[in-house]
Amino acid sequence: MQDNAQPHTARCLNDYLSEVRIFKLEWPARSPDMNPIEHVWDMLKRRTRSNLNPLENFSALKTALVAAWEGIPQRDIKNITHTMPDCMQAVIRVRGGKNRYLR
């Protein structure tokens, strides 16, 4: 799943993906609410920001992120991915307009 960000459109990348038979799912630009990973990133940010101690270096950040990742219940991840078909249908139904799945 890729949006139209410049790193995703580089010819060398697209040539390589075609060569190894990896087919991309095109994704509209500026539509992060529809991408499940964005919701997971949000969970990780909230969990690491709730840490009372400032993260002083990369090692501390890594430790905090791993702990946050391990603390996300699997059911939360499943809920995000299982709502994708409904989200897509809602977007289609309102022709890309606002709906309950978009922020």
Secondary structure, DSSP 8 states (H G I E B T S, - for coil): -B-S-HHHH-HHHHHHHHHTT----B--TT-GGG-HHHHHHHHHHHHHHT-SS---SHHHHHHHHHHHHHHS-HHHHHHHHHTHHHHHHHHHHTTT---TT--
